[in-house]
Structures are given as C-alpha cells and as structure tokens.
C-alpha cells in the first residue's frame, strides 16, 4: 500500500529523507481535494494544522501527524 505525506515544506523534506514522498499543501480544502482525486495512495500522513475534521471515509486512511508550531 502506497503512503504519502501532505503538509508544509519542512515536513515534506523530512519525510523525503526517509523515502516517503509528499505534496506541499496550504489548506484543509486542498488536502480533501488531493485525497479524493488520488486512487493510488492508501495512506495519507497529514500535518495536524491541515487535517480535515469533516473527513469520514474509510479509504484512503488519513493519519494525523503533529506539526511544528
């Protein structure tokens, strides 16, 4: 199952060092758009500040990760 990170630039770079790709996002709406349009990724790691609170789907799985605030 493929995983991808959605968050700020520093988070994306950090996960890229571990071999996990991602996309820089700037809003919760942008996260939802990416999640709903991407059928290849099974797990999205989403920075806390961009985690969509109204997401209720079973797939793909969204995992909240702490941000740097």
C-alpha positions in Angstrom: 0.0 0.0 0.0 1.4 3.4 -1.0 1.7 6.2 1.5 2.1 10.0 1.0 2.6 13.0 3.3 0.6 16.2 3.0 1.9 19.2 4.9 4.3 22.1 4.9 7.6 22.2 3.1 9.8 21.2 6.1 7.6 18.2 6.8 7.7 17.0 3.2 11.5 17.4 3.1 11.9 15.5 6.4 9.8 12.5 5.2 11.5 12.5 1.8 14.8 11.7 3.6 13.1 8.6 4.9 11.9 7.7 1.4 8.2 8.8 1.7 7.0 11.3 -0.9 4.5 14.0 -0.4 2.9 17.2 -1.5 3.0 20.7 0.0 -0.5 21.9 0.9 -1.8 25.2 2.3 -5.3 24.4 3.4 -7.7 21.6 4.6 -9.7 22.0 1.4 -6.6 21.3 -0.6 -6.0 18.1 1.4 -9.5 16.9 0.7 -9.1 17.6 -3.0 -5.9 15.6 -3.2 -7.2 12.7 -1.1 -10.5 12.4 -3.1 -8.7 12.6 -6.5 -5.9 10.1 -5.8 -6.8 6.5 -6.1 -3.2 5.1 -5.9 -2.4 6.1 -2.4 -3.8 4.1 0.5 -2.5 6.1 3.5 -2.0 9.8 3.8 0.0 11.3 6.6 -1.4 14.8 7.2 0.1 17.5 9.3 -2.2 18.4 12.2 -2.9 22.0 11.0 -4.2 20.8 7.7 -6.1 17.7 8.9 -9.7 17.9 7.6 -12.0 17.4 10.6 -15.0 16.6 8.3 -13.3 13.6 6.6 -15.4 10.4 7.2 -14.3 8.0 4.5 -12.8 4.5 5.2 -10.4 4.7 2.3 -7.9 6.1 1.9 -6.8 6.2 5.5 -5.8 9.6 6.9 -3.3 9.7 9.8 -2.8 12.9 11.8 0.8 13.8 12.5 2.0 16.7 14.8 3.0 19.9 13.1 5.8 22.3 14.2 4.1 25.3 15.8 
